[in-house]
Amino acid sequence: MGWDFETDPAYQEKLDWADEFVREEVEPLDLLWGNETFLPRDDTKRRILEPLKAEVKRQGLWATHLGPELGGQGHGQLKLALLNEILGRSPWASHVFGCQAPDTGNAEIIAHYGTEEQKERYLQPLLDGEIFSSYSMTEPHAGADPTQFTCQADKDGDEWVINGWKYFSSNAKVASFLIVMAVTDPEVSRYQGMSMFLVPTDTAGVKIERNVGLYGEAMNDGFHALIHYDGVRVPADALLGGENQAFAVAQTRLGGGRIHHAMRTIGLAQKALDMMCERALSRETQGSLLADKQFVQGYIADSYAQLIQFRLFVLYTAWQIDKHNDYKKVRKDIATAKVVMPTVLHDIAWRAMQVHGALGTTNEMPFFQMIHGAGVMGLADGPTEVHKVTVAKQVLRGYRPGDGRWPTEWIPGKAEAARAKFADRIEHEVGNL
């Protein structure tokens, strides 16, 4: 019977190294350059980052989601989950380990669907961390409903001409290229009539109208672009994957991306719980430690219960992906992890904030950033409500309606069936009395 909750000892040594390395060498970068993870690298950053990346590569932990031919280890999702929960503590960690979103997902689909020329031009510089990319899919009027997309690409000789609008194209302002989803056959369903294109950001007609920021960021100084594609011309070889195959490409990216978000969220929620427990043991009020207060004990217990359940579920989902090698077969559980994720992070961060009192609400502690991040995670890669619908539909496929007037578990009917099942033996027993 194969059932084991232990990590392979050799890989556990790697995880222990990564845990200490992130804590001692990478997390300090968050204090130096907290909001600069996607800004162009200057000489100062390179002097610090390159030796760290080199050490990660020596440990065999660089871009481990990619195969050896691309400089990674080809690790499955379970190993990635165990590593990513460590990296989730630090915004800079994924950059140092070569697995920052959205570039990881973009690299995966170029590696999977790209031509050799596309890989040479876009993939290798992306893997080296010298350029950034943007996934330009959602539109202002149709964020969660791709059937409403109107951005269109039309053939003109040996070129494609892209016209339309895209919204929340993260990192577009610093990206060297965009992966654009556009309608290429308006006469059929959007699921069968859209294609993906690799578009250099400096192509004529690519107009970033606004760089939308998250709450607390300056207006027009954020990283989520509203883009107008105004007569953007790209050659035929800009097509990523087959014509009208955008959804196959997208699902390759989004399935992995959703579970990777969940993996990193484990680490962030654990960090909030760690801070809560430290505070509870450090602060005394009304004659005793916070740790002795039942309200605080309840916060800690509830947070631990939420986190450990979520962690085990994410690891189980990752294990299933490795087993089946098919995101579609694990669609229900990937969607479930996506549903649970923002609530777990929000609840634990909120309780940790409460335990820290007034200090917890300030910008000297990271709790509101975590809480805001939970809201973002509830919308990224599809709103929570959409994923709940997916989960419900997938669950219902395993059931069928009852046959008769009463539910299958209607007790009077089951009791009658039980009496009928054992009637001969009951009568025999009565007859022998």
Buried (B, 14 or more C-beta within 10 A) or exposed (E): EEEEEEBEEEBEEBBEBBBEBBBEBBBEBBEEBEEBBBEEBEEEBEEBBEEBBEBBBEBEBBBBBBEEEBBBBEBBBBBBBBBBBBBBBBBBBBBBBBBBBBBBBBBBBBBEBBBEEBBEBBBBBBBEBEBBBBBBBBBEEBBEEBEEBBBBBEEEEEBBBBBBBBBBBBBBBBBBBBBBBBBBBEEEEBEEBBBBBBBBBEBEBBEBEBBBBEEEBEEEEBBBBBBBBEEBBBEEEBBBBEBBBBBBBBBBBBBBBBBBBBBBBBBBBBBBBEBBBBBBEEBEEEEEBBBBBEEBEEBBEEBBEBBEEBBEBBBBBBBBBBEEEEBEEBBBBBBBBBBBBBBBBBBBBBBBBBBBEEEBEEEEBBBBBBBBBBBEBBBBBBBBEBBBEBBEEBEEEEEEEEEEEEEEEEEEBEEEEEEEEEEEEEEEEEEEE
